[in-house]
Amino acid sequence: MAFSFNFDIPLQTEGTNGDEHKDDKAQYADPICTETVPKMKDAIEHGHSADPLSQLDNWVPETITIGTLPPLLCLNESVFEKTAPEREDSEEILAKTLTQNSDLISGIYEGGLKIWECTYDLLEYIDDKQETFFGKSVLDLGCGAGLLGILALKRGATKVDFQDYNSTVIEQLTYPNAFLNCEEESDDDETGGENGSPPSKRKALNSQKLLLDHCGFFSGDWNSFLTLVQKKNPKPKYDIIFTSETIYNTDYYPSLHNVFCSLLAENGIVYLATKSHYFGVGGGLYRFQKFVEQNNVFQVKCLKDVDQGLKRHVVSLSFKK
Ligand SMILES: C[S@@+](CC[C@H](N)C(=O)[O-])C[C@H]1O[C@@H](n2cnc3c(N)ncnc32)[C@H](O)[C@@H]1O
């Protein structure tokens, strides 16, 4: 179904004559739910696979190093372009992004195959503040490559769930990235493996599995993701929810806000990284903040502003006391 972004037209709100739209902020209309939202993808939980990298040909790892953070390994995004025809593409997002030359096709592909720049802002913020995550339960919401959740896992989180809209992203990028990063240093075991496999590799696979046991992987839209995880016993609550570049589409604000309300622990924190404004789509920090204020559940605190080209921000949300 065709999807129309209808946020670029300034809306006249009830009781106004339109003069309010003269200033910069007021040109953004109130977030509204439209009838044109396409059928979203049902959520599923993805099982663990033995060695996800063995199923991927031509994968190229890249190391991302930020300040004093542990190095983060991830599959190089260019590999998706080069190998799209050979890959499993049941959602057809690899083919569509190539033919439509688009980073985002609303309701079909929400952009998770590339790392967006606000992820780096949030990683830098975490580095500046020397944040560790010992004992924390973490959700990387709209995770894409999953670097934020992976960092939390490397820094002591006891539970990390990853969610992306697209199952292709989870299976072909997030899960392999988590797997790559879960490899722990292991001393060579001179005695060799029982099944003849190199001992150090065997040990590494075991420790990968152990760390991955602390992770959950989900795809699907936020409404059905919430329904799915709330069926779990016990229902999850997260001390930390990371979410980067996920507030570009105002249609999704109610479901995003619902996830925060339902899944954030009482004293938990949402770290949200975003651009000021997403041209052509219409969302951005000002509109989201307004939506949050209208709902009156969370307080928003500005943590960091980046003023290079298009302004970017890191903010936190926590429950109002
Ligand atoms: C622009 S990408 C950002 C990916 C990643 N966080 C980053 O910064 O590199 C936006 C992400 O938000 C998620 N997303 C957006 N709208 C969604 C929705 N309505 N339901 C579920 N996930 C959604 C998608 O999974 C997508 O990967």
The ligand as a Gaussian input file, in Angstrom:
#p B3LYP/6-31G(d) Opt

LIG

0 1
 C       16.799000       4.919000      10.775000
 S       16.897000       3.327000      11.448000
 C       18.081000       3.531000      12.751000
 C       18.841000       2.278000      13.018000
 C       19.827000       2.353000      14.175000
 N       19.161000       2.636000      15.422000
 C       20.902000       3.353000      13.916000
 O       20.909000       4.432000      14.549000
 O       21.781000       3.083000      13.109000
 C       15.372000       3.316000      12.352000
 C       15.085000       2.007000      13.079000
 O       13.896000       2.160000      13.820000
 C       13.109000       0.992000      13.745000
 N       11.702000       1.383000      13.524000
 C       11.258000       2.526000      12.966000
 N        9.931000       2.559000      12.981000
 C        9.510000       1.407000      13.553000
 C        8.237000       0.862000      13.873000
 N        7.113000       1.511000      13.594000
 N        8.179000      -0.329000      14.473000
 C        9.312000      -0.992000      14.766000
 N       10.551000      -0.535000      14.505000
 C       10.648000       0.657000      13.899000
 C       13.650000       0.156000      12.614000
 O       13.971000      -1.068000      13.126000
 C       14.875000       0.872000      12.117000
 O       16.003000       0.054000      12.125000

